[in-house]
Amino acid sequence: MKLIKILSAVLFLIAAAGAAQAQSALSDILNGGVLKVGTTGDWNPMTMKDITTNSYKGYDIDVMTELAKDLGVKVEFVPTDWKTLVSGVTSGKYHMTGSASVSPARAKATGYSTSYFSLATVPLILAKNKDKFKDWADMDKAEVTVAATLGTTQEKQVKQFFPNASHKIVEAPARDFQEVLAGRADAHITSNVEAHKLVAKYPQMMIVPVSAPKAPTPIAMLLPQADQVWINYVNTWIALKRERRFFDTLGKKWQLSN
């Protein structure tokens, strides 16, 4: 009788594992031949959309293209924005996202892969204001306006870092740095990686030489929270690619060390 119970339990676990596999995004991807990835197309150098060709390029795009190749499927990039990034995963609009900051708020609704690099936050201003803003405290004043993009990690950070300043929250496709360029905001904050790209593209901007960047944050992919089969596959893939220095090579290509 005891042996029968043990065998029954084993069979139940096998059946449950098979059911989980059948319901997983992994099965959907392999059966359909397409990996659907949500991407915003507005985060240099991670994901950048060329509106003339309706195509994408960037670090994330290369990562997801490689993942699809290893899965033996095609990749389809699904346009999204920051405020709907999580809901796109939870609703099944796409199987995963590209890189996103790890945050407890997002983790309430969606799963994460293991992290494969980290970012930190720095402020940017117009270079002509370099004598006015030299550290974080200089921007935390009532007469200062700090911009952020709706739905991003930075939207929460501006309220945390600058409680005394005015906050200008813009909605995509508008971007926070455009408010600084146009003179509608004094500063905005972004990742150290994007900051260097923005300064290279817009020499009238500069990174404030703060004493230290804030909020070092791991970056990972968003995945369906309950889909452990798919999460396990992606994490295994990341571990293998990290061991083979794929992320290091790609980081040098897109200058993520800046």
C-alpha positions as CSV (number, residue, x, y, z in Angstrom):
1,M,0.0,0.0,0.0
2,K,2.8,2.4,0.9
3,L,4.6,1.7,-2.4
4,I,1.4,2.4,-4.3
5,K,1.1,5.7,-2.6
6,I,4.7,6.6,-3.4
7,L,4.2,5.6,-7.0
8,S,1.0,7.6,-7.2
9,A,2.7,10.7,-5.8
10,V,5.6,10.3,-8.3
11,L,3.1,10.0,-11.2
12,F,1.2,13.0,-9.9
13,L,4.4,15.1,-9.9
14,I,5.3,14.0,-13.4
15,A,1.8,14.9,-14.6
16,A,2.0,18.2,-12.9
17,A,5.4,19.0,-14.4
18,G,4.0,18.0,-17.8
19,A,1.0,20.3,-17.4
20,A,3.2,23.2,-16.3
21,Q,5.4,22.6,-19.4
22,A,2.3,22.6,-21.6
23,Q,1.0,25.9,-20.1
24,S,4.4,27.6,-20.2
25,A,5.4,30.4,-22.5
26,L,8.3,28.2,-23.5
27,S,5.9,25.7,-25.1
28,D,4.1,28.6,-26.8
29,I,7.3,29.9,-28.2
30,L,8.6,26.6,-29.4
31,N,5.3,25.5,-30.9
32,G,4.6,28.9,-32.5
33,G,8.2,29.5,-33.7
34,V,8.2,33.1,-32.4
35,L,9.6,34.8,-29.3
36,K,7.6,38.0,-28.6
37,V,9.6,40.7,-26.7
38,G,8.2,43.9,-25.3
39,T,10.5,46.9,-25.9
40,T,10.2,50.6,-25.6
41,G,12.6,51.7,-28.3
42,D,13.6,54.9,-26.4
43,W,16.5,53.8,-24.2
44,N,19.9,54.4,-25.7
45,P,21.9,52.2,-26.0
46,M,19.6,49.4,-24.8
47,T,16.7,49.7,-27.3
48,M,16.4,52.3,-30.1
49,K,13.6,52.4,-32.7
50,D,14.2,53.7,-36.2
51,I,10.8,55.0,-37.2
52,T,11.7,55.2,-40.8
53,T,12.3,51.5,-41.1
54,N,10.2,50.4,-38.1
55,S,13.2,48.4,-36.8
56,Y,15.1,48.3,-33.5
57,K,18.8,48.2,-32.5
58,G,20.7,48.2,-29.3
59,Y,22.1,46.0,-26.5
60,D,18.7,44.5,-25.6
61,I,17.9,43.9,-29.3
62,D,21.1,41.9,-29.6
63,V,20.4,39.9,-26.4
64,M,16.9,39.0,-27.5
65,T,18.0,38.1,-31.0
66,E,20.6,35.8,-29.6
67,L,18.1,34.2,-27.2
68,A,15.7,33.6,-30.1
69,K,18.5,32.1,-32.2
70,D,19.4,29.7,-29.4
71,L,15.7,28.7,-29.1
72,G,15.6,28.1,-32.8
73,V,12.8,30.6,-33.3
74,K,12.2,34.1,-34.8
75,V,12.1,37.2,-32.6
76,E,9.2,39.7,-32.8
77,F,9.7,43.0,-31.0
78,V,6.4,44.3,-29.7
79,P,6.2,48.1,-29.1
80,T,5.4,49.1,-25.6
81,D,6.0,52.0,-23.2
82,W,7.2,52.3,-19.7
83,K,3.8,52.7,-18.0
84,T,2.5,49.5,-19.7
85,L,5.7,47.4,-19.6
86,V,4.5,45.2,-16.8
87,S,0.9,44.8,-17.9
88,G,2.2,43.6,-21.3
89,V,3.8,40.7,-19.6
90,T,0.9,39.9,-17.3
91,S,-1.7,40.1,-20.1
92,G,0.4,37.8,-22.4
93,K,0.9,40.5,-25.0
94,Y,4.6,39.4,-25.1
95,H,6.6,36.5,-23.5
96,M,9.1,38.8,-21.8
97,T,10.7,42.2,-21.9
98,G,14.1,43.5,-22.6
99,S,16.2,45.0,-19.8
100,A,14.3,46.6,-16.9
101,S,15.4,47.9,-13.5
102,V,14.7,45.4,-10.7
103,S,12.1,46.9,-8.3
104,P,9.9,45.6,-5.5
105,A,6.9,47.4,-7.1
106,R,7.3,45.5,-10.4
107,A,8.0,42.3,-8.6
108,K,4.5,42.4,-7.1
109,A,3.0,41.6,-10.5
110,T,5.7,40.0,-12.6
111,G,8.7,37.7,-12.4
112,Y,12.3,38.6,-13.1
113,S,15.2,36.8,-14.6
114,T,18.6,36.8,-12.9
115,S,20.4,40.0,-13.4
116,Y,23.2,40.4,-16.0
117,F,24.5,43.9,-15.3
118,S,23.8,46.9,-13.1
119,L,23.2,50.6,-13.5
120,A,23.3,53.7,-11.2
121,T,21.5,57.0,-11.4
122,V,23.0,60.4,-12.2
123,P,21.5,63.8,-12.9
124,L,21.9,65.8,-16.2
125,I,21.6,69.5,-16.7
126,L,22.4,72.1,-19.4
127,A,26.2,72.8,-19.4
128,K,25.6,76.5,-19.1
129,N,24.2,75.8,-15.6
130,K,27.3,74.0,-14.4
131,D,28.1,76.6,-11.7
132,K,24.5,76.3,-10.3
133,F,24.3,72.5,-9.9
134,K,27.3,70.7,-8.5
135,D,25.8,68.0,-6.4
136,W,22.5,66.3,-5.5
137,A,21.5,68.9,-2.8
138,D,21.7,71.8,-5.4
139,M,18.7,70.3,-7.2
140,D,16.6,69.7,-4.2
141,K,15.2,73.2,-4.0
142,A,11.7,74.6,-4.5
143,E,12.8,76.8,-7.4
144,V,14.3,73.8,-9.3
145,T,12.2,71.6,-11.7
146,V,13.4,68.0,-12.2
147,A,11.9,66.0,-15.1
148,A,11.1,62.2,-15.3
149,T,9.3,60.0,-17.8
150,L,6.0,58.4,-16.6
151,G,6.3,54.7,-15.6
152,T,10.1,54.7,-15.3
153,T,12.1,54.0,-12.2
154,Q,13.3,57.6,-12.4
155,E,9.7,58.8,-11.9
156,K,9.8,57.4,-8.4
157,Q,13.4,58.4,-7.8
158,V,12.9,62.2,-8.5
159,K,10.3,62.3,-5.8
160,Q,12.6,60.4,-3.4
161,F,15.8,62.3,-4.3
162,F,14.3,65.7,-4.6
163,P,11.3,66.1,-2.3
164,N,11.6,69.9,-2.2
165,A,11.9,70.4,-5.9
166,S,9.1,70.6,-8.5
167,H,8.6,67.4,-10.5
168,K,7.7,67.5,-14.2
169,I,6.5,64.0,-15.3
170,V,6.1,63.6,-19.1
171,E,4.5,60.7,-20.9
172,A,6.1,58.7,-23.7
173,P,6.9,59.2,-26.5
174,A,8.1,62.5,-24.9
175,R,11.2,62.1,-22.8
176,D,12.5,63.8,-19.7
177,F,15.8,65.0,-21.2
178,Q,13.8,66.8,-23.9
179,E,12.3,69.0,-21.1
180,V,15.8,70.0,-20.1
181,L,16.9,70.7,-23.6
182,A,13.8,72.9,-24.1
183,G,14.4,74.8,-20.9
184,R,11.1,73.5,-19.3
185,A,13.1,71.7,-16.6
186,D,16.4,72.3,-14.9
187,A,17.5,68.7,-14.6
188,H,16.6,65.1,-15.1
189,I,18.0,61.8,-13.9
190,T,18.8,58.7,-15.8
191,S,21.2,55.7,-15.8
192,N,24.9,56.3,-16.0
193,V,24.9,54.4,-19.3
194,E,22.3,56.5,-21.0
195,A,23.7,59.7,-19.6
196,H,27.0,59.3,-21.5
197,K,25.1,58.6,-24.7
198,L,23.0,61.8,-24.2
199,V,25.9,64.0,-23.6
200,A,27.7,62.6,-26.7
201,K,24.6,63.4,-28.8
202,Y,23.7,66.7,-27.1
203,P,26.9,68.5,-26.2
204,Q,24.9,71.3,-24.6
205,M,24.1,68.9,-21.8
206,M,26.4,67.6,-19.1
207,I,26.4,65.1,-16.2
208,V,26.4,66.8,-12.9
209,P,29.7,65.9,-11.2
210,V,28.0,64.5,-8.1
211,S,29.9,63.1,-5.2
212,A,28.5,59.6,-6.1
213,P,25.8,58.1,-8.3
214,K,22.6,57.0,-6.5
215,A,20.5,53.8,-6.4
216,P,22.8,51.2,-8.0
217,T,20.3,48.8,-9.4
218,P,20.5,45.3,-11.1
219,I,18.9,45.0,-14.5
220,A,17.0,41.9,-15.6
221,M,14.2,40.8,-17.9
222,L,10.5,40.8,-16.9
223,L,8.8,37.4,-17.2
224,P,5.4,35.9,-16.3
225,Q,5.5,35.6,-12.5
226,A,3.9,32.1,-12.2
227,D,5.7,30.6,-15.2
228,Q,8.6,28.9,-13.5
229,V,9.4,26.7,-16.5
230,W,10.1,29.7,-18.7
231,I,11.9,31.6,-15.9
232,N,14.2,28.5,-15.3
233,Y,15.0,28.3,-19.0
234,V,15.9,32.0,-19.3
235,N,18.0,31.9,-16.1
236,T,19.8,28.8,-17.4
237,W,20.5,30.6,-20.7
238,I,21.8,33.7,-18.9
239,A,24.1,31.6,-16.8
240,L,25.5,29.9,-19.8
241,K,25.9,33.1,-21.8
242,R,27.6,34.8,-18.8
243,E,30.1,31.9,-18.5
244,R,30.9,32.3,-22.2
245,R,31.3,36.1,-21.8
246,F,28.6,36.9,-24.2
247,F,27.4,39.8,-22.0
248,D,30.9,41.2,-21.6
249,T,31.5,41.2,-25.3
250,L,28.1,42.9,-25.9
251,G,28.7,45.4,-23.2
252,K,31.9,46.5,-24.9
253,K,30.1,46.8,-28.3
254,W,27.5,49.1,-26.8
255,Q,29.9,50.8,-24.3
256,L,28.0,49.9,-21.2
257,S,31.2,50.4,-19.1
258,N,30.8,54.2,-19.4
